[in-house]
Amino acid sequence: MDEDAGGEGFSSAPIKSATKRRLISPECVERSKIKMTFIKNKRGLFKDHHALYEDLSKKEYPVLINSSSSQPGNKVPMDLLKINKALKHVQGVQYVKAAGNYFTKVYFGCARDANAFLQNKDLMESNNWSSKIPYDSIESQGIIRAPVELSEESLLVNLKASCTILGVKRFFKKQQDGCDKPLQTVLVTFLASAHPDHVTYEHIWMPVSEYIRPVLQCFKCYKFGHASGACKATQICSTCSGNHFYKECSTPNNFKCSNCSGPHSAVSYSCSVKAAKVSEVKNRIMGKQTTYAAILKNQPLEINKNSKTLSNLPVSAKTPQDES
């Protein structure tokens, strides 16, 4: 049958097959150029993110504000009266509370008003403010054990979970030669109110365990429960407990704890007072109601016994030197 007549015949001429082109939109090209931005701080290596409240079941929604002019060596204090006046016409504000000398928490009754406040660039610029959601309001943390060969960058990019992973921090242990030895212990921060039961690194399944937060200790007076930024007490030496900075100590080998008067540094886990604080935190996580005072009063021998094991706990790089 003649092919020109429209029948189903064969032709000796080669047939050119139509090639399909993959169309890529300009938006996809731009997205492919974007690289993940990392932020390194004391809490570890984090992805750059600007989170808003998504959980609508909370009773209140705090937003942390501070001066955008604050620098590490030159922090600007917050004036509650000025803040109160600036928030006069902001919708949804329930109350304002100081969070140390350089931060203020603004509490809202609903997520919509808190998110609108976070996104109000004009208000932030006119008052010279920076705003963010406090870590403990939208984040949770857990511990995994990962091979020391894996860097924080590799873990942050490749770890997968049922919720978004915001940051990772590998723990180190100080050696006798002064070097930091990397441990398998890794702290993972999740964008969720509770951490998942496991994460995966490619095909490797890693369980997530509860993270017991370090006891908050001031590096100015070396008491517990507050940070040095909010401390108004006299500077104490962590080595000899004198009224000077530890770097200015004339007797660096003469240890005397300012909390228990023991022959060790004020930041040592050998301190019975610090051991009691650690036990209090552990009991709170385990659902026990034993207080710090009760532990010190009723179980002094057990505290001293535990202090030997507590001194072997993995510690991060956060030391009094970090505050200088």
TORZAKOL-212365 format. One line per field, with one value per residue (C-alpha): residue in three letters; x, y, z. Coordinates in steps of 0.25 Angstrom, whole numbers, plus 5000, padded with zeros to 4 digits. Example, Ala and Ser with C-alpha at 12.3 -4.5 7.8 and 13.67 -1.06 7.14 Angstrom:
% TORZAKOL-212365
rest: c(ALA:SER)
px: c(5049:5055)
py: c(4982:4996)
pz: c(5031:5029)
***
This chain:
% TORZAKOL-212365
rest: c(MET:ASP:GLU:ASP:ALA:GLY:GLY:GLU:GLY:PHE:SER:SER:ALA:PRO:ILE:LYS:SER:ALA:THR:LYS:ARG:ARG:LEU:ILE:SER:PRO:GLU:CYS:VAL:GLU:ARG:SER:LYS:ILE:LYS:MET:THR:PHE:ILE:LYS:ASN:LYS:ARG:GLY:LEU:PHE:LYS:ASP:HIS:HIS:ALA:LEU:TYR:GLU:ASP:LEU:SER:LYS:LYS:GLU:TYR:PRO:VAL:LEU:ILE:ASN:SER:SER:SER:SER:GLN:PRO:GLY:ASN:LYS:VAL:PRO:MET:ASP:LEU:LEU:LYS:ILE:ASN:LYS:ALA:LEU:LYS:HIS:VAL:GLN:GLY:VAL:GLN:TYR:VAL:LYS:ALA:ALA:GLY:ASN:TYR:PHE:THR:LYS:VAL:TYR:PHE:GLY:CYS:ALA:ARG:ASP:ALA:ASN:ALA:PHE:LEU:GLN:ASN:LYS:ASP:LEU:MET:GLU:SER:ASN:ASN:TRP:SER:SER:LYS:ILE:PRO:TYR:ASP:SER:ILE:GLU:SER:GLN:GLY:ILE:ILE:ARG:ALA:PRO:VAL:GLU:LEU:SER:GLU:GLU:SER:LEU:LEU:VAL:ASN:LEU:LYS:ALA:SER:CYS:THR:ILE:LEU:GLY:VAL:LYS:ARG:PHE:PHE:LYS:LYS:GLN:GLN:ASP:GLY:CYS:ASP:LYS:PRO:LEU:GLN:THR:VAL:LEU:VAL:THR:PHE:LEU:ALA:SER:ALA:HIS:PRO:ASP:HIS:VAL:THR:TYR:GLU:HIS:ILE:TRP:MET:PRO:VAL:SER:GLU:TYR:ILE:ARG:PRO:VAL:LEU:GLN:CYS:PHE:LYS:CYS:TYR:LYS:PHE:GLY:HIS:ALA:SER:GLY:ALA:CYS:LYS:ALA:THR:GLN:ILE:CYS:SER:THR:CYS:SER:GLY:ASN:HIS:PHE:TYR:LYS:GLU:CYS:SER:THR:PRO:ASN:ASN:PHE:LYS:CYS:SER:ASN:CYS:SER:GLY:PRO:HIS:SER:ALA:VAL:SER:TYR:SER:CYS:SER:VAL:LYS:ALA:ALA:LYS:VAL:SER:GLU:VAL:LYS:ASN:ARG:ILE:MET:GLY:LYS:GLN:THR:THR:TYR:ALA:ALA:ILE:LEU:LYS:ASN:GLN:PRO:LEU:GLU:ILE:ASN:LYS:ASN:SER:LYS:THR:LEU:SER:ASN:LEU:PRO:VAL:SER:ALA:LYS:THR:PRO:GLN:ASP:GLU:SER)
px: c(5000:5005:5010:5006:4991:4991:4992:5001:5013:5028:5037:5052:5055:5060:5049:5053:5048:5044:5053:5046:5052:5052:5047:5053:5046:5054:5049:5055:5069:5069:5066:5077:5087:5083:5092:5088:5093:5099:5100:5111:5108:5110:5098:5104:5103:5089:5082:5078:5063:5052:5042:5028:5018:5010:5004:4991:4988:4997:4992:5002:5012:5025:5034:5048:5053:5066:5074:5078:5090:5096:5109:5117:5125:5115:5101:5090:5080:5065:5056:5043:5036:5040:5036:5023:5020:5024:5015:5003:4996:5001:4990:4989:5000:4996:5008:5023:5034:5049:5058:5071:5077:5078:5065:5050:5039:5026:5015:5003:4990:4989:4999:4994:4997:5011:5014:5009:5018:5030:5028:5026:5038:5034:5032:5045:5053:5047:5050:5063:5059:5062:5052:5051:5043:5050:5057:5049:5035:5037:5049:5052:5066:5070:5083:5088:5101:5108:5122:5132:5136:5123:5125:5114:5112:5110:5100:5092:5090:5088:5080:5065:5054:5039:5041:5050:5064:5070:5083:5094:5105:5116:5121:5136:5144:5156:5169:5181:5189:5179:5173:5158:5154:5141:5131:5120:5110:5103:5092:5081:5071:5057:5046:5036:5030:5035:5047:5045:5049:5059:5067:5073:5086:5085:5082:5087:5076:5079:5071:5068:5069:5065:5075:5078:5081:5094:5092:5091:5103:5107:5122:5122:5118:5117:5104:5093:5080:5084:5094:5105:5098:5088:5097:5099:5108:5123:5133:5138:5150:5146:5160:5162:5148:5155:5149:5155:5154:5160:5171:5176:5178:5191:5190:5184:5188:5181:5167:5156:5141:5133:5120:5125:5139:5145:5159:5154:5149:5135:5131:5136:5126:5133:5126:5115:5106:5107:5104:5092:5087:5090:5082:5070:5070:5070:5059:5051:5052:5049:5036:5042:5039:5052:5057:5071:5070:5065:5076:5087:5080:5077:5087:5100:5108:5101:5104:5119:5119:5112:5121:5132:5124:5118:5132:5133:5121:5123:5124:5123:5133:5125:5135:5137:5146:5134:5129:5141)
py: c(5000:5014:5021:5034:5030:5029:5014:5006:5003:5003:5013:5012:5026:5026:5031:5043:5041:5053:5056:5060:5072:5074:5088:5094:5106:5118:5116:5102:5107:5118:5108:5098:5110:5112:5105:5101:5112:5107:5115:5111:5114:5108:5100:5093:5094:5099:5101:5115:5116:5126:5118:5122:5116:5104:5098:5104:5096:5105:5114:5125:5128:5135:5143:5147:5161:5168:5180:5178:5187:5177:5171:5160:5170:5182:5177:5187:5185:5185:5196:5190:5203:5207:5193:5194:5207:5202:5190:5198:5196:5182:5173:5160:5164:5158:5162:5165:5159:5162:5150:5155:5169:5168:5160:5162:5152:5157:5147:5146:5138:5132:5127:5137:5149:5144:5141:5154:5161:5153:5157:5172:5177:5192:5190:5183:5193:5205:5200:5194:5180:5166:5155:5140:5129:5123:5110:5102:5107:5100:5091:5078:5071:5056:5048:5039:5031:5033:5029:5039:5039:5046:5061:5071:5076:5062:5058:5071:5069:5054:5051:5048:5048:5049:5064:5074:5074:5087:5085:5075:5076:5066:5065:5064:5060:5067:5059:5060:5066:5077:5072:5069:5055:5054:5045:5037:5045:5055:5064:5066:5078:5075:5085:5078:5078:5064:5057:5045:5031:5029:5036:5030:5033:5027:5012:5013:5013:5021:5022:5035:5036:5046:5058:5062:5077:5082:5089:5104:5110:5125:5128:5140:5136:5121:5119:5111:5114:5127:5131:5141:5151:5153:5152:5165:5158:5160:5153:5140:5132:5118:5113:5119:5125:5139:5152:5152:5146:5132:5137:5146:5136:5136:5122:5114:5101:5104:5099:5103:5102:5114:5105:5094:5098:5085:5084:5085:5096:5102:5096:5082:5070:5066:5077:5071:5083:5082:5067:5070:5079:5069:5058:5068:5070:5055:5053:5063:5056:5043:5048:5048:5060:5060:5074:5079:5082:5068:5062:5070:5068:5053:5046:5053:5040:5036:5049:5048:5034:5038:5050:5041:5035:5049:5054:5044:5049:5055:5070:5080:5091:5100:5105:5118:5122:5122:5134:5142)
pz: c(5000:4996:5009:5003:5002:5017:5018:5028:5019:5021:5017:5013:5019:5033:5043:5052:5066:5073:5085:5098:5105:5120:5123:5135:5141:5145:5160:5160:5155:5166:5176:5172:5174:5188:5198:5212:5222:5235:5248:5258:5273:5287:5284:5272:5257:5253:5240:5238:5240:5244:5251:5254:5264:5258:5270:5273:5287:5296:5306:5304:5293:5298:5288:5293:5289:5291:5285:5271:5275:5285:5282:5290:5297:5298:5301:5302:5314:5311:5318:5322:5323:5308:5304:5311:5304:5290:5292:5295:5282:5278:5278:5287:5297:5311:5319:5318:5327:5328:5324:5330:5328:5312:5308:5310:5308:5302:5304:5295:5296:5282:5272:5261:5269:5273:5259:5254:5264:5260:5245:5248:5242:5244:5259:5260:5253:5259:5273:5269:5274:5270:5272:5272:5279:5291:5289:5299:5293:5280:5281:5287:5289:5289:5290:5279:5278:5264:5259:5262:5247:5244:5244:5250:5235:5230:5241:5240:5225:5225:5238:5235:5245:5246:5249:5244:5250:5253:5259:5264:5274:5277:5291:5294:5306:5311:5311:5321:5310:5308:5295:5293:5289:5281:5287:5280:5288:5279:5283:5273:5273:5267:5262:5271:5285:5287:5281:5272:5277:5266:5254:5242:5235:5221:5225:5239:5250:5263:5275:5282:5297:5307:5308:5323:5322:5329:5342:5340:5347:5347:5343:5351:5365:5362:5369:5361:5354:5347:5336:5338:5329:5339:5351:5360:5370:5372:5363:5369:5365:5361:5366:5380:5382:5384:5379:5365:5351:5350:5340:5350:5361:5368:5374:5362:5368:5382:5379:5388:5384:5386:5388:5397:5401:5396:5389:5375:5365:5366:5353:5356:5357:5369:5377:5386:5384:5368:5369:5377:5366:5355:5363:5365:5350:5347:5357:5351:5337:5343:5350:5364:5373:5381:5383:5383:5398:5402:5394:5401:5415:5414:5405:5407:5406:5393:5387:5390:5384:5371:5370:5365:5354:5350:5348:5336:5329:5315:5315:5304:5301:5310:5321:5329:5317:5308:5316:5315)
***
